[in-house]
């Protein structure tokens, strides 16, 4: 019997040593992995560089290297600002592909995925293109450039046309107005006078479905005092039309409102006008009429 106890002590002792060794090994592995990560994070990050070709004052295409600005992202990643684009197109060209002098058909990024080529500028300057190369083509006027294939493989590239700046600003403006329409309905339902004060221009007026008119000061005072109470506001559908720094939102809405204890609101057809002053959109007028039942 004592021999059995001694054997059990030996087994337990061995298990303890194995457990300790395993735990220590795990700590060393984790420490080594962390050290590797720290070294990786401390090393300089490889910049993202694109070749930009553009038209100079003399009508000739010129080239420069531009570094894409990146900001901090999640999990040690880095991100550029979001760019507005109009589409994405894959392209395959043969090794002997050749296009004589031509400007870019539009502002676009061209990213080479595989194969090789080159761009030639006036004066004989040649820009080699290979896998991973990023080209920003902006020489949409003037003499342009030559594009040709190099090597014995097809070149696979990705075309990413950039949105027109004016069009992009129009899309952004419409998104802003649509967001403000949503906010206008939400804050009225909870009588958030502070948000409404910022949303509405000082000379804002509203024509209600019954034909009565309120100024901004009167409308906010009624919400603040509880004289006007919204139970709900539902916007069924609406459109936004832009005219420079003016936007017109028009559509259908339904609401349940009590005004001085009497039912108000209902199914309405509305038109609201927004203006952009110094980069800030505000509503300047709202008009509603009752919908035919």
N, C-alpha and C positions, 0 to 999 in steps of 0.2 A: 504493500500500500504506500509506503513512503516513496518508493521509486516512481509510482504513478504521479504523486504530488510534485516531485522534482521535475518530472517530464512536463507537467502542466506549466510549472513556472518557467521552464525553458521556452516553451511555445509562446507564452504570453510575452516573455522578454523579447523574443525574436519578432513578434508582431509589432511590439512597440517601436523597435528599431526600424522596421520596414515603414511603419506609418510616419515616423519622424523623417526618414529619408525621403519619402514621397512628398511630404509637405514642404521640406526644404527645397527639393527639386522643383516643385511647382512655383515656389517663391522666386527661385533663380530664373526660371523660364519667364515668369511675368515681369521680373525686373529687367531681364534682357530685352523683352518685347517693348517694354516702356522706354528703355534706353534707346532702342532702335527708332521708336516713334519720335522721341524727343530730338534725336539727331536729324530725322527726316524733316521735322517741322522747322528745325533751326536752319536747314540748308536753304539757300536762295531759291525762290520759285522760278520756274522757267516762264519768261514772259510770253504772252500771246501776241504774235506780230503778224500784221497783214501788209501786203504790198498794195499801195493805193496808186492808181493811175488816174490822172485828171488833165483837163485842158488848161494850158497856160494862156497868158494874154496874147501870145503870138499865134494861137490856134494849134500849137503843137502839143502832143501828149507828153506829159512828164510823169515821173514816178518817185515815190518816197515810201519809206518804211514807217508804219504807224503802229504803236503799241496799244492794244485794247485795254482800257481801264477796267480793272476788276475790283470788286468790293468783297468784304467778308460774307461768306455764306454759312450754311449749317455744316457741322462735322468737319471743320477745317477746310471746307471747299471755298472757292471764290467764284463770284458771278459778275458778269457785265450787266449793264442796264438793258432792259428789254427793248428790242428794236421792232418797229412796225414793218412788216413785210406783206407782200401781196400773194405769195405762192412759193412753190418749191418744185424744181424740175431736174430730173436726172438726164445726163447727156453722155453719149458714147461717141468718140471720134476715132478714126483709124490712124495708124502711125504716120501716114503720109498726108494727114489733114493739113490744109493750107487755106487761109483766108487773107487776101491782100488788104491793103490799108482800109480801115473802117473804124468808125467811132463805136462806142458801146451802145447797144440799142436802148439801154435804160440804166439807171443806177442799180447795181446789183453786186452781191458777193458771188464769187465763183470759187468753190472749194474742190481741189483735186483729190479724188479718193484713191485712184491708182493710175499707172501709166505716167508718161512724161510729155512735156511740151515746152514751148517758150513763146514769149511775147517780144516783139522787136519794135523799138521806138525810132523816131527820126534821129539820124546820126549813127545808127548801127548798134545802139545799146540793146542788149538782149537780157531778158529776165527769165531765168530757168524756172520751170514749174514742175513739181513732183508731188508725190503723195503727202497730204497734209498741208500743202501750200494754200494760203488764203489770199485771194485777190479781191480787192474792192475796186470795181470798175466804175469810174465816174467821168470818163472822157466822152461825154455824150454829144459833144460838138467838136468841130475842127477836123484835122486830117485823120486822127485816130491812131491805130496801131496794127501790126501784123500778128496773126496767131498761126502757129504751125505745130504739128506733132513732131516728137523726137523719139528715137528708139524703135523697137520692134513690137510694142504692145499697144493695144487700144488704150485710150485715155478715158477714164470714167470720171466725170465731174458732176458737181451739184450746183445748180443755179438757184440763187435766192434773191429775187427782185425786191428792192426796198420800196416802201410806200412813199408816195409823193408827200413832202412835208406839209403842204397845204391840206391835202386829204387827211393826213394823220391828225392834224390839229382839229379838223372838222369832226372826225370820229371821236376824239377825246372830248370835244365840246358837247357832242350829243350824249356821250356817256355821263358827263357831269350833270347835264340838265335832267336826264332820266333819273339819276341818283337823287337830285334835289326834289323831283316830283315825288319819289318814294318817301323821302324824308319829310316833305311837307305834309303828307297824309298821316305819317306815323306820329309826328310831334303834335299835330292838332288833336289826335285821339287821346294823348296823355297830357294835353295842355302845357307843353313845354314852351313857355313864352320866351325863354332865353335863346333857344335855338331858332325860333321863329323870328326873333328880332334881328338875328344875323342873316337869316335867309331872305328876308323881305327888305326892299329898298325903303328909305324913309318916306318917300312920296307914294308908296304902294297903295292901291285902292282895290277893293273887291266889290263886284256886283253879284249879289246873291240870286238864287233861282226865282225869288219872289219879286225881284226888281229893286230891292233896297241896296244902298251903297254904304260901305264902311271904309273909313280910313284905317291905316295901320294902327294908330294909337287907339282908336275905338275897338277894333277887332281884338287886339291884344288885351285891352282892359276887360273886355267881356269874358275872354278865356281865363284871365287871372282871377276874376271875381267869381267865376262859376256861372255867370249869366248865360254863357254859351257852353254847352257840354256835348262832346262827341261820344257816342257809344261805339261806333265803328265807322271807318271810311274804307271803301273798296273801289279800287280803280280797275275797270274792266279792260280797257284798251286805250292806247293813245299813240300819237305820232309826234315826232319832233322835226321841225324844219328850221334850218339855219340860214340866216341872212347876215353874213359878216359877224358883227359882235352882238347880233340880236337872234334870239331863238324863240320859236312859237311852239308851245306844247298844246295839243288839242285832242280831246277824246271823251270817253264816257266814265262816269263815276256814280257810285251809290253810297249813301251814308244815312246814319240815324243820328239826328241831332235834336237836342232840346234847347230852345232859346227862350229865356224867361218863363220856363215851365211849359212852353207850347212846342209841339212837334215841328221840326224843320228838316232840312236836308232832303233826302229822297234821291230818285234817279235823275241825274243831271247830265247835260252836255256842257263841257267846259273848254275855255281857251285861256291859256296863261302865257304871258310874255316875260322873257328873261333878257337881261342885257349884261354884257361883259364890260366892266369898268375897271381898268388897271389890273387886269388879270383875275378879277373876282366876279363870278356870276351871281346875280341877284334877281329875284322876281319883282317886276314893277307893276303888274296889273293882273287881275284874275277876274274872269267873267263867266257866269254860269246861267244856263237856261234850262227849264224843266223839259224832260223828254216826254214826247207824246206816248201815252199809255197804249 
